[in-house]
Amino acid sequence: MSTHKLDLHDIYNRGEEIDRALQEAMEFCAERRIGLLEIIPGKGSGQLKMKVLRFLQQPQVKRTYHRIDKDRDNHGRLFVRFRH
């Protein structure tokens, strides 16, 4: 299964850029039929991870993927699984 990776460390404090980066990554995976998007919000305070999860829970976004998995070993990483 092919994977695309989105590291949010560089834009952690820029809300609009985070949403844009997430949207672009989701579209990239859909267009190329990539099965897994790895999102790295980092560990920090957990605020960025919560922002990412809120983005992914929006109805128009939620219908584009199959499920979200949290990395058991690394709290600063999420996996979005697509069904193509």
PDB file of N, CA, C and O in Angstrom:
ATOM      1  N   MET A   1       0.843  -1.175   0.000  1.00  0.00           N
ATOM      2  CA  MET A   1       0.000   0.000   0.000  1.00  0.00           C
ATOM      3  C   MET A   1       0.892   1.243   0.000  1.00  0.00           C
ATOM      4  O   MET A   1       1.856   1.330   0.760  1.00  0.00           O
ATOM      5  N   SER A   2       0.559   2.184  -0.849  1.00  0.00           N
ATOM      6  CA  SER A   2       1.369   3.398  -0.900  1.00  0.00           C
ATOM      7  C   SER A   2       0.926   4.367   0.203  1.00  0.00           C
ATOM      8  O   SER A   2      -0.230   4.381   0.626  1.00  0.00           O
ATOM      9  N   THR A   3       1.888   5.169   0.646  1.00  0.00           N
ATOM     10  CA  THR A   3       1.671   6.088   1.761  1.00  0.00           C
ATOM     11  C   THR A   3       2.132   7.487   1.374  1.00  0.00           C
ATOM     12  O   THR A   3       3.131   7.658   0.676  1.00  0.00           O
ATOM     13  N   HIS A   4       1.394   8.473   1.837  1.00  0.00           N
ATOM     14  CA  HIS A   4       1.788   9.878   1.691  1.00  0.00           C
ATOM     15  C   HIS A   4       1.958  10.419   3.112  1.00  0.00           C
ATOM     16  O   HIS A   4       1.202  10.052   4.012  1.00  0.00           O
ATOM     17  N   LYS A   5       2.952  11.293   3.313  1.00  0.00           N
ATOM     18  CA  LYS A   5       3.264  11.789   4.652  1.00  0.00           C
ATOM     19  C   LYS A   5       3.096  13.308   4.700  1.00  0.00           C
ATOM     20  O   LYS A   5       3.563  14.020   3.810  1.00  0.00           O
ATOM     21  N   LEU A   6       2.432  13.792   5.733  1.00  0.00           N
ATOM     22  CA  LEU A   6       2.258  15.228   5.954  1.00  0.00           C
ATOM     23  C   LEU A   6       2.775  15.557   7.343  1.00  0.00           C
ATOM     24  O   LEU A   6       2.202  15.135   8.347  1.00  0.00           O
ATOM     25  N   ASP A   7       3.867  16.317   7.393  1.00  0.00           N
ATOM     26  CA  ASP A   7       4.467  16.738   8.665  1.00  0.00           C
ATOM     27  C   ASP A   7       4.067  18.188   8.923  1.00  0.00           C
ATOM     28  O   ASP A   7       4.400  19.073   8.134  1.00  0.00           O
ATOM     29  N   LEU A   8       3.367  18.433  10.006  1.00  0.00           N
ATOM     30  CA  LEU A   8       2.847  19.767  10.309  1.00  0.00           C
ATOM     31  C   LEU A   8       3.740  20.575  11.251  1.00  0.00           C
ATOM     32  O   LEU A   8       3.342  21.658  11.681  1.00  0.00           O
ATOM     33  N   HIS A   9       4.906  20.093  11.577  1.00  0.00           N
ATOM     34  CA  HIS A   9       5.779  20.795  12.519  1.00  0.00           C
ATOM     35  C   HIS A   9       6.077  22.236  12.088  1.00  0.00           C
ATOM     36  O   HIS A   9       6.091  23.140  12.923  1.00  0.00           O
ATOM     37  N   ASP A  10       6.312  22.452  10.801  1.00  0.00           N
ATOM     38  CA  ASP A  10       6.714  23.782  10.332  1.00  0.00           C
ATOM     39  C   ASP A  10       5.598  24.816  10.351  1.00  0.00           C
ATOM     40  O   ASP A  10       5.872  26.015  10.377  1.00  0.00           O
ATOM     41  N   ILE A  11       4.342  24.373  10.339  1.00  0.00           N
ATOM     42  CA  ILE A  11       3.228  25.326  10.277  1.00  0.00           C
ATOM     43  C   ILE A  11       2.284  25.172  11.475  1.00  0.00           C
ATOM     44  O   ILE A  11       1.104  25.511  11.385  1.00  0.00           O
ATOM     45  N   TYR A  12       2.796  24.670  12.572  1.00  0.00           N
ATOM     46  CA  TYR A  12       1.966  24.315  13.723  1.00  0.00           C
ATOM     47  C   TYR A  12       1.132  25.465  14.271  1.00  0.00           C
ATOM     48  O   TYR A  12       0.109  25.219  14.909  1.00  0.00           O
ATOM     49  N   ASN A  13       1.531  26.704  14.046  1.00  0.00           N
ATOM     50  CA  ASN A  13       0.800  27.828  14.641  1.00  0.00           C
ATOM     51  C   ASN A  13       0.078  28.681  13.599  1.00  0.00           C
ATOM     52  O   ASN A  13      -0.295  29.818  13.889  1.00  0.00           O
ATOM     53  N   ARG A  14      -0.123  28.157  12.407  1.00  0.00           N
ATOM     54  CA  ARG A  14      -0.797  28.911  11.336  1.00  0.00           C
ATOM     55  C   ARG A  14      -2.046  28.155  10.880  1.00  0.00           C
ATOM     56  O   ARG A  14      -1.989  27.318   9.979  1.00  0.00           O
ATOM     57  N   GLY A  15      -3.167  28.466  11.518  1.00  0.00           N
ATOM     58  CA  GLY A  15      -4.412  27.740  11.304  1.00  0.00           C
ATOM     59  C   GLY A  15      -4.835  27.559   9.865  1.00  0.00           C
ATOM     60  O   GLY A  15      -5.156  26.444   9.454  1.00  0.00           O
ATOM     61  N   GLU A  16      -4.844  28.636   9.082  1.00  0.00           N
ATOM     62  CA  GLU A  16      -5.286  28.533   7.690  1.00  0.00           C
ATOM     63  C   GLU A  16      -4.357  27.637   6.879  1.00  0.00           C
ATOM     64  O   GLU A  16      -4.812  26.849   6.050  1.00  0.00           O
ATOM     65  N   GLU A  17      -3.071  27.759   7.117  1.00  0.00           N
ATOM     66  CA  GLU A  17      -2.107  26.927   6.385  1.00  0.00           C
ATOM     67  C   GLU A  17      -2.261  25.454   6.754  1.00  0.00           C
ATOM     68  O   GLU A  17      -2.082  24.576   5.910  1.00  0.00           O
ATOM     69  N   ILE A  18      -2.589  25.190   7.997  1.00  0.00           N
ATOM     70  CA  ILE A  18      -2.796  23.803   8.436  1.00  0.00           C
ATOM     71  C   ILE A  18      -3.996  23.209   7.695  1.00  0.00           C
ATOM     72  O   ILE A  18      -3.912  22.107   7.153  1.00  0.00           O
ATOM     73  N   ASP A  19      -5.110  23.942   7.673  1.00  0.00           N
ATOM     74  CA  ASP A  19      -6.291  23.455   6.957  1.00  0.00           C
ATOM     75  C   ASP A  19      -5.994  23.237   5.478  1.00  0.00           C
ATOM     76  O   ASP A  19      -6.401  22.231   4.897  1.00  0.00           O
ATOM     77  N   ARG A  20      -5.288  24.180   4.879  1.00  0.00           N
ATOM     78  CA  ARG A  20      -4.944  24.062   3.456  1.00  0.00           C
ATOM     79  C   ARG A  20      -4.042  22.852   3.209  1.00  0.00           C
ATOM     80  O   ARG A  20      -4.248  22.108   2.249  1.00  0.00           O
ATOM     81  N   ALA A  21      -3.046  22.655   4.071  1.00  0.00           N
ATOM     82  CA  ALA A  21      -2.126  21.516   3.920  1.00  0.00           C
ATOM     83  C   ALA A  21      -2.874  20.191   4.073  1.00  0.00           C
ATOM     84  O   ALA A  21      -2.617  19.240   3.335  1.00  0.00           O
ATOM     85  N   LEU A  22      -3.801  20.133   5.036  1.00  0.00           N
ATOM     86  CA  LEU A  22      -4.592  18.919   5.229  1.00  0.00           C
ATOM     87  C   LEU A  22      -5.471  18.643   4.014  1.00  0.00           C
ATOM     88  O   LEU A  22      -5.545  17.510   3.539  1.00  0.00           O
ATOM     89  N   GLN A  23      -6.139  19.691   3.511  1.00  0.00           N
ATOM     90  CA  GLN A  23      -7.014  19.526   2.350  1.00  0.00           C
ATOM     91  C   GLN A  23      -6.217  19.057   1.135  1.00  0.00           C
ATOM     92  O   GLN A  23      -6.642  18.152   0.418  1.00  0.00           O
ATOM     93  N   GLU A  24      -5.064  19.676   0.909  1.00  0.00           N
ATOM     94  CA  GLU A  24      -4.225  19.301  -0.232  1.00  0.00           C
ATOM     95  C   GLU A  24      -3.736  17.859  -0.109  1.00  0.00           C
ATOM     96  O   GLU A  24      -3.694  17.133  -1.103  1.00  0.00           O
ATOM     97  N   ALA A  25      -3.369  17.444   1.089  1.00  0.00           N
ATOM     98  CA  ALA A  25      -2.897  16.077   1.298  1.00  0.00           C
ATOM     99  C   ALA A  25      -4.016  15.072   1.049  1.00  0.00           C
ATOM    100  O   ALA A  25      -3.787  14.021   0.451  1.00  0.00           O
ATOM    101  N   MET A  26      -5.224  15.391   1.505  1.00  0.00           N
ATOM    102  CA  MET A  26      -6.369  14.501   1.291  1.00  0.00           C
ATOM    103  C   MET A  26      -6.668  14.371  -0.203  1.00  0.00           C
ATOM    104  O   MET A  26      -6.910  13.269  -0.696  1.00  0.00           O
ATOM    105  N   GLU A  27      -6.652  15.495  -0.921  1.00  0.00           N
ATOM    106  CA  GLU A  27      -6.903  15.479  -2.361  1.00  0.00           C
ATOM    107  C   GLU A  27      -5.805  14.724  -3.102  1.00  0.00           C
ATOM    108  O   GLU A  27      -6.083  13.968  -4.033  1.00  0.00           O
ATOM    109  N   PHE A  28      -4.557  14.932  -2.683  1.00  0.00           N
ATOM    110  CA  PHE A  28      -3.417  14.244  -3.298  1.00  0.00           C
ATOM    111  C   PHE A  28      -3.618  12.732  -3.210  1.00  0.00           C
ATOM    112  O   PHE A  28      -3.437  12.015  -4.195  1.00  0.00           O
ATOM    113  N   CYS A  29      -3.990  12.257  -2.029  1.00  0.00           N
ATOM    114  CA  CYS A  29      -4.182  10.814  -1.828  1.00  0.00           C
ATOM    115  C   CYS A  29      -5.361  10.295  -2.658  1.00  0.00           C
ATOM    116  O   CYS A  29      -5.286   9.218  -3.249  1.00  0.00           O
ATOM    117  N   ALA A  30      -6.440  11.065  -2.694  1.00  0.00           N
ATOM    118  CA  ALA A  30      -7.616  10.634  -3.452  1.00  0.00           C
ATOM    119  C   ALA A  30      -7.312  10.563  -4.948  1.00  0.00           C
ATOM    120  O   ALA A  30      -7.657   9.586  -5.612  1.00  0.00           O
ATOM    121  N   GLU A  31      -6.670  11.595  -5.467  1.00  0.00           N
ATOM    122  CA  GLU A  31      -6.367  11.650  -6.903  1.00  0.00           C
ATOM    123  C   GLU A  31      -5.424  10.533  -7.337  1.00  0.00           C
ATOM    124  O   GLU A  31      -5.558   9.999  -8.438  1.00  0.00           O
ATOM    125  N   ARG A  32      -4.487  10.182  -6.489  1.00  0.00           N
ATOM    126  CA  ARG A  32      -3.473   9.185  -6.850  1.00  0.00           C
ATOM    127  C   ARG A  32      -3.786   7.797  -6.297  1.00  0.00           C
ATOM    128  O   ARG A  32      -2.992   6.866  -6.434  1.00  0.00           O
ATOM    129  N   ARG A  33      -4.961   7.675  -5.669  1.00  0.00           N
ATOM    130  CA  ARG A  33      -5.403   6.400  -5.098  1.00  0.00           C
ATOM    131  C   ARG A  33      -4.388   5.845  -4.094  1.00  0.00           C
ATOM    132  O   ARG A  33      -4.096   4.649  -4.070  1.00  0.00           O
ATOM    133  N   ILE A  34      -3.865   6.749  -3.273  1.00  0.00           N
ATOM    134  CA  ILE A  34      -2.927   6.380  -2.210  1.00  0.00           C
ATOM    135  C   ILE A  34      -3.765   5.902  -1.028  1.00  0.00           C
ATOM    136  O   ILE A  34      -4.725   6.567  -0.637  1.00  0.00           O
ATOM    137  N   GLY A  35      -3.412   4.770  -0.466  1.00  0.00           N
ATOM    138  CA  GLY A  35      -4.239   4.141   0.558  1.00  0.00           C
ATOM    139  C   GLY A  35      -4.059   4.654   1.973  1.00  0.00           C
ATOM    140  O   GLY A  35      -4.920   4.429   2.824  1.00  0.00           O
ATOM    141  N   LEU A  36      -2.943   5.348   2.245  1.00  0.00           N
ATOM    142  CA  LEU A  36      -2.655   5.740   3.626  1.00  0.00           C
ATOM    143  C   LEU A  36      -2.010   7.115   3.661  1.00  0.00           C
ATOM    144  O   LEU A  36      -1.035   7.374   2.956  1.00  0.00           O
ATOM    145  N   LEU A  37      -2.564   7.996   4.490  1.00  0.00           N
ATOM    146  CA  LEU A  37      -1.982   9.311   4.729  1.00  0.00           C
ATOM    147  C   LEU A  37      -1.489   9.327   6.171  1.00  0.00           C
ATOM    148  O   LEU A  37      -2.265   9.142   7.108  1.00  0.00           O
ATOM    149  N   GLU A  38      -0.205   9.548   6.332  1.00  0.00           N
ATOM    150  CA  GLU A  38       0.396   9.658   7.667  1.00  0.00           C
ATOM    151  C   GLU A  38       0.497  11.143   7.995  1.00  0.00           C
ATOM    152  O   GLU A  38       1.174  11.895   7.295  1.00  0.00           O
ATOM    153  N   ILE A  39      -0.174  11.558   9.056  1.00  0.00           N
ATOM    154  CA  ILE A  39      -0.150  12.956   9.483  1.00  0.00           C
ATOM    155  C   ILE A  39       0.636  13.046  10.782  1.00  0.00           C
ATOM    156  O   ILE A  39       0.376  12.313  11.737  1.00  0.00           O
ATOM    157  N   ILE A  40       1.604  13.961  10.800  1.00  0.00           N
ATOM    158  CA  ILE A  40       2.455  14.120  11.978  1.00  0.00           C
ATOM    159  C   ILE A  40       2.219  15.507  12.574  1.00  0.00           C
ATOM    160  O   ILE A  40       2.852  16.479  12.161  1.00  0.00           O
ATOM    161  N   PRO A  41       1.304  15.598  13.549  1.00  0.00           N
ATOM    162  CA  PRO A  41       1.110  16.880  14.220  1.00  0.00           C
ATOM    163  C   PRO A  41       2.149  17.099  15.327  1.00  0.00           C
ATOM    164  O   PRO A  41       2.298  18.214  15.825  1.00  0.00           O
ATOM    165  N   GLY A  42       2.847  16.065  15.701  1.00  0.00           N
ATOM    166  CA  GLY A  42       3.827  16.165  16.781  1.00  0.00           C
ATOM    167  C   GLY A  42       3.170  15.933  18.133  1.00  0.00           C
ATOM    168  O   GLY A  42       1.946  15.851  18.232  1.00  0.00           O
ATOM    169  N   LYS A  43       3.976  15.831  19.153  1.00  0.00           N
ATOM    170  CA  LYS A  43       3.450  15.502  20.480  1.00  0.00           C
ATOM    171  C   LYS A  43       2.996  16.752  21.209  1.00  0.00           C
ATOM    172  O   LYS A  43       1.813  16.861  21.529  1.00  0.00           O
ATOM    173  N   GLY A  44       3.859  17.678  21.478  1.00  0.00           N
ATOM    174  CA  GLY A  44       3.505  18.954  22.099  1.00  0.00           C
ATOM    175  C   GLY A  44       2.378  18.898  23.102  1.00  0.00           C
ATOM    176  O   GLY A  44       2.270  17.957  23.890  1.00  0.00           O
ATOM    177  N   SER A  45       1.528  19.930  23.064  1.00  0.00           N
ATOM    178  CA  SER A  45       0.427  20.045  24.027  1.00  0.00           C
ATOM    179  C   SER A  45      -0.806  19.261  23.590  1.00  0.00           C
ATOM    180  O   SER A  45      -1.730  19.071  24.381  1.00  0.00           O
ATOM    181  N   GLY A  46      -0.829  18.813  22.359  1.00  0.00           N
ATOM    182  CA  GLY A  46      -1.977  18.081  21.852  1.00  0.00           C
ATOM    183  C   GLY A  46      -2.970  18.964  21.113  1.00  0.00           C
ATOM    184  O   GLY A  46      -3.933  18.460  20.535  1.00  0.00           O
ATOM    185  N   GLN A  47      -2.749  20.278  21.123  1.00  0.00           N
ATOM    186  CA  GLN A  47      -3.663  21.210  20.456  1.00  0.00           C
ATOM    187  C   GLN A  47      -3.705  20.980  18.947  1.00  0.00           C
ATOM    188  O   GLN A  47      -4.780  20.978  18.346  1.00  0.00           O
ATOM    189  N   LEU A  48      -2.547  20.788  18.342  1.00  0.00           N
ATOM    190  CA  LEU A  48      -2.497  20.594  16.891  1.00  0.00           C
ATOM    191  C   LEU A  48      -3.163  19.278  16.498  1.00  0.00           C
ATOM    192  O   LEU A  48      -3.875  19.211  15.496  1.00  0.00           O
ATOM    193  N   LYS A  49      -2.931  18.244  17.282  1.00  0.00           N
ATOM    194  CA  LYS A  49      -3.564  16.955  16.998  1.00  0.00           C
ATOM    195  C   LYS A  49      -5.088  17.092  17.075  1.00  0.00           C
ATOM    196  O   LYS A  49      -5.802  16.521  16.252  1.00  0.00           O
ATOM    197  N   MET A  50      -5.583  17.840  18.051  1.00  0.00           N
ATOM    198  CA  MET A  50      -7.028  18.057  18.178  1.00  0.00           C
ATOM    199  C   MET A  50      -7.562  18.850  16.985  1.00  0.00           C
ATOM    200  O   MET A  50      -8.667  18.584  16.511  1.00  0.00           O
ATOM    201  N   LYS A  51      -6.788  19.817  16.500  1.00  0.00           N
ATOM    202  CA  LYS A  51      -7.199  20.590  15.321  1.00  0.00           C
ATOM    203  C   LYS A  51      -7.302  19.672  14.105  1.00  0.00           C
ATOM    204  O   LYS A  51      -8.253  19.764  13.330  1.00  0.00           O
ATOM    205  N   VAL A  52      -6.323  18.790  13.943  1.00  0.00           N
ATOM    206  CA  VAL A  52      -6.333  17.841  12.831  1.00  0.00           C
ATOM    207  C   VAL A  52      -7.561  16.932  12.936  1.00  0.00           C
ATOM    208  O   VAL A  52      -8.250  16.707  11.940  1.00  0.00           O
ATOM    209  N   LEU A  53      -7.836  16.416  14.118  1.00  0.00           N
ATOM    210  CA  LEU A  53      -8.992  15.534  14.303  1.00  0.00           C
ATOM    211  C   LEU A  53     -10.306  16.271  14.034  1.00  0.00           C
ATOM    212  O   LEU A  53     -11.232  15.692  13.466  1.00  0.00           O
ATOM    213  N   ARG A  54     -10.393  17.549  14.439  1.00  0.00           N
ATOM    214  CA  ARG A  54     -11.606  18.332  14.146  1.00  0.00           C
ATOM    215  C   ARG A  54     -11.765  18.511  12.630  1.00  0.00           C
ATOM    216  O   ARG A  54     -12.874  18.408  12.105  1.00  0.00           O
ATOM    217  N   PHE A  55     -10.663  18.776  11.934  1.00  0.00           N
ATOM    218  CA  PHE A  55     -10.708  18.905  10.478  1.00  0.00           C
ATOM    219  C   PHE A  55     -11.228  17.613   9.856  1.00  0.00           C
ATOM    220  O   PHE A  55     -12.099  17.641   8.986  1.00  0.00           O
ATOM    221  N   LEU A  56     -10.692  16.485  10.305  1.00  0.00           N
ATOM    222  CA  LEU A  56     -11.061  15.188   9.732  1.00  0.00           C
ATOM    223  C   LEU A  56     -12.498  14.798  10.049  1.00  0.00           C
ATOM    224  O   LEU A  56     -13.075  13.977   9.336  1.00  0.00           O
ATOM    225  N   GLN A  57     -13.092  15.361  11.097  1.00  0.00           N
ATOM    226  CA  GLN A  57     -14.465  15.024  11.475  1.00  0.00           C
ATOM    227  C   GLN A  57     -15.521  15.847  10.729  1.00  0.00           C
ATOM    228  O   GLN A  57     -16.715  15.575  10.857  1.00  0.00           O
ATOM    229  N   GLN A  58     -15.096  16.844   9.955  1.00  0.00           N
ATOM    230  CA  GLN A  58     -16.061  17.614   9.174  1.00  0.00           C
ATOM    231  C   GLN A  58     -16.761  16.677   8.187  1.00  0.00           C
ATOM    232  O   GLN A  58     -16.106  15.853   7.550  1.00  0.00           O
ATOM    233  N   PRO A  59     -18.075  16.796   8.057  1.00  0.00           N
ATOM    234  CA  PRO A  59     -18.825  15.854   7.201  1.00  0.00           C
ATOM    235  C   PRO A  59     -18.294  15.738   5.769  1.00  0.00           C
ATOM    236  O   PRO A  59     -18.213  14.633   5.232  1.00  0.00           O
ATOM    237  N   GLN A  60     -17.933  16.865   5.144  1.00  0.00           N
ATOM    238  CA  GLN A  60     -17.454  16.803   3.760  1.00  0.00           C
ATOM    239  C   GLN A  60     -16.083  16.146   3.654  1.00  0.00           C
ATOM    240  O   GLN A  60     -15.730  15.618   2.599  1.00  0.00           O
ATOM    241  N   VAL A  61     -15.311  16.173   4.728  1.00  0.00           N
ATOM    242  CA  VAL A  61     -14.000  15.516   4.740  1.00  0.00           C
ATOM    243  C   VAL A  61     -14.174  14.048   5.125  1.00  0.00           C
ATOM    244  O   VAL A  61     -13.551  13.166   4.534  1.00  0.00           O
ATOM    245  N   LYS A  62     -15.011  13.799   6.103  1.00  0.00           N
ATOM    246  CA  LYS A  62     -15.195  12.453   6.655  1.00  0.00           C
ATOM    247  C   LYS A  62     -15.621  11.442   5.592  1.00  0.00           C
ATOM    248  O   LYS A  62     -15.231  10.276   5.654  1.00  0.00           O
ATOM    249  N   ARG A  63     -16.410  11.877   4.625  1.00  0.00           N
ATOM    250  CA  ARG A  63     -16.875  10.932   3.605  1.00  0.00           C
ATOM    251  C   ARG A  63     -15.797  10.585   2.577  1.00  0.00           C
ATOM    252  O   ARG A  63     -16.029   9.740   1.713  1.00  0.00           O
ATOM    253  N   THR A  64     -14.625  11.220   2.651  1.00  0.00           N
ATOM    254  CA  THR A  64     -13.572  10.942   1.670  1.00  0.00           C
ATOM    255  C   THR A  64     -12.598   9.842   2.117  1.00  0.00           C
ATOM    256  O   THR A  64     -11.777   9.380   1.325  1.00  0.00           O
ATOM    257  N   TYR A  65     -12.690   9.426   3.384  1.00  0.00           N
ATOM    258  CA  TYR A  65     -11.762   8.398   3.876  1.00  0.00           C
ATOM    259  C   TYR A  65     -12.520   7.286   4.592  1.00  0.00           C
ATOM    260  O   TYR A  65     -13.702   7.413   4.910  1.00  0.00           O
ATOM    261  N   HIS A  66     -11.802   6.196   4.833  1.00  0.00           N
ATOM    262  CA  HIS A  66     -12.405   5.027   5.470  1.00  0.00           C
ATOM    263  C   HIS A  66     -12.359   5.114   6.992  1.00  0.00           C
ATOM    264  O   HIS A  66     -13.387   4.968   7.654  1.00  0.00           O
ATOM    265  N   ARG A  67     -11.163   5.353   7.554  1.00  0.00           N
ATOM    266  CA  ARG A  67     -11.046   5.440   9.011  1.00  0.00           C
ATOM    267  C   ARG A  67      -9.745   6.138   9.409  1.00  0.00           C
ATOM    268  O   ARG A  67      -8.845   6.336   8.593  1.00  0.00           O
ATOM    269  N   ILE A  68      -9.679   6.502  10.688  1.00  0.00           N
ATOM    270  CA  ILE A  68      -8.478   7.121  11.267  1.00  0.00           C
ATOM    271  C   ILE A  68      -7.926   6.175  12.311  1.00  0.00           C
ATOM    272  O   ILE A  68      -8.672   5.634  13.127  1.00  0.00           O
ATOM    273  N   ASP A  69      -6.617   5.976  12.283  1.00  0.00           N
ATOM    274  CA  ASP A  69      -5.945   5.183  13.316  1.00  0.00           C
ATOM    275  C   ASP A  69      -4.931   6.067  14.018  1.00  0.00           C
ATOM    276  O   ASP A  69      -4.233   6.859  13.385  1.00  0.00           O
ATOM    277  N   LYS A  70      -4.857   5.924  15.338  1.00  0.00           N
ATOM    278  CA  LYS A  70      -3.832   6.613  16.110  1.00  0.00           C
ATOM    279  C   LYS A  70      -2.690   5.632  16.319  1.00  0.00           C
ATOM    280  O   LYS A  70      -2.914   4.449  16.575  1.00  0.00           O
ATOM    281  N   ASP A  71      -1.477   6.124  16.210  1.00  0.00           N
ATOM    282  CA  ASP A  71      -0.300   5.283  16.416  1.00  0.00           C
ATOM    283  C   ASP A  71      -0.177   4.967  17.905  1.00  0.00           C
ATOM    284  O   ASP A  71      -0.044   5.873  18.728  1.00  0.00           O
ATOM    285  N   ARG A  72      -0.221   3.686  18.246  1.00  0.00           N
ATOM    286  CA  ARG A  72      -0.126   3.287  19.667  1.00  0.00           C
ATOM    287  C   ARG A  72       1.223   3.628  20.277  1.00  0.00           C
ATOM    288  O   ARG A  72       1.313   3.908  21.473  1.00  0.00           O
ATOM    289  N   ASP A  73       2.270   3.606  19.465  1.00  0.00           N
ATOM    290  CA  ASP A  73       3.622   3.814  19.995  1.00  0.00           C
ATOM    291  C   ASP A  73       4.081   5.264  19.921  1.00  0.00           C
ATOM    292  O   ASP A  73       5.022   5.651  20.613  1.00  0.00           O
ATOM    293  N   ASN A  74       3.428   6.067  19.090  1.00  0.00           N
ATOM    294  CA  ASN A  74       3.844   7.453  18.897  1.00  0.00           C
ATOM    295  C   ASN A  74       2.596   8.337  18.921  1.00  0.00           C
ATOM    296  O   ASN A  74       1.846   8.372  17.945  1.00  0.00           O
ATOM    297  N   HIS A  75       2.368   9.045  20.016  1.00  0.00           N
ATOM    298  CA  HIS A  75       1.160   9.863  20.178  1.00  0.00           C
ATOM    299  C   HIS A  75       1.118  11.033  19.208  1.00  0.00           C
ATOM    300  O   HIS A  75       0.067  11.651  19.036  1.00  0.00           O
ATOM    301  N   GLY A  76       2.245  11.349  18.568  1.00  0.00           N
ATOM    302  CA  GLY A  76       2.310  12.483  17.650  1.00  0.00           C
ATOM    303  C   GLY A  76       2.081  12.097  16.200  1.00  0.00           C
ATOM    304  O   GLY A  76       2.556  12.779  15.292  1.00  0.00           O
ATOM    305  N   ARG A  77       1.352  11.002  15.974  1.00  0.00           N
ATOM    306  CA  ARG A  77       1.155  10.545  14.597  1.00  0.00           C
ATOM    307  C   ARG A  77      -0.231   9.932  14.428  1.00  0.00           C
ATOM    308  O   ARG A  77      -0.704   9.182  15.281  1.00  0.00           O
ATOM    309  N   LEU A  78      -0.874  10.271  13.301  1.00  0.00           N
ATOM    310  CA  LEU A  78      -2.183   9.733  12.940  1.00  0.00           C
ATOM    311  C   LEU A  78      -2.101   9.122  11.546  1.00  0.00           C
ATOM    312  O   LEU A  78      -1.284   9.532  10.722  1.00  0.00           O
ATOM    313  N   PHE A  79      -2.954   8.142  11.295  1.00  0.00           N
ATOM    314  CA  PHE A  79      -3.027   7.531   9.978  1.00  0.00           C
ATOM    315  C   PHE A  79      -4.456   7.659   9.460  1.00  0.00           C
ATOM    316  O   PHE A  79      -5.408   7.294  10.151  1.00  0.00           O
ATOM    317  N   VAL A  80      -4.600   8.170   8.262  1.00  0.00           N
ATOM    318  CA  VAL A  80      -5.910   8.231   7.613  1.00  0.00           C
ATOM    319  C   VAL A  80      -5.910   7.167   6.536  1.00  0.00           C
ATOM    320  O   VAL A  80      -5.070   7.188   5.636  1.00  0.00           O
ATOM    321  N   ARG A  81      -6.845   6.240   6.623  1.00  0.00           N
ATOM    322  CA  ARG A  81      -6.926   5.130   5.664  1.00  0.00           C
ATOM    323  C   ARG A  81      -8.056   5.400   4.671  1.00  0.00           C
ATOM    324  O   ARG A  81      -9.180   5.740   5.041  1.00  0.00           O
ATOM    325  N   PHE A  82      -7.708   5.234   3.394  1.00  0.00           N
ATOM    326  CA  PHE A  82      -8.665   5.458   2.320  1.00  0.00           C
ATOM    327  C   PHE A  82      -9.137   4.145   1.751  1.00  0.00           C
ATOM    328  O   PHE A  82      -8.422   3.144   1.774  1.00  0.00           O
ATOM    329  N   ARG A  83     -10.347   4.160   1.242  1.00  0.00           N
ATOM    330  CA  ARG A  83     -10.904   3.005   0.572  1.00  0.00           C
ATOM    331  C   ARG A  83     -11.101   3.411  -0.879  1.00  0.00           C
ATOM    332  O   ARG A  83     -11.990   4.204  -1.189  1.00  0.00           O
ATOM    333  N   HIS A  84     -10.281   2.874  -1.764  1.00  0.00           N
ATOM    334  CA  HIS A  84     -10.376   3.248  -3.188  1.00  0.00           C
ATOM    335  C   HIS A  84     -10.990   2.120  -3.988  1.00  0.00           C
ATOM    336  O   HIS A  84     -11.153   2.242  -5.202  1.00  0.00           O
TER     337      HIS A  84
END
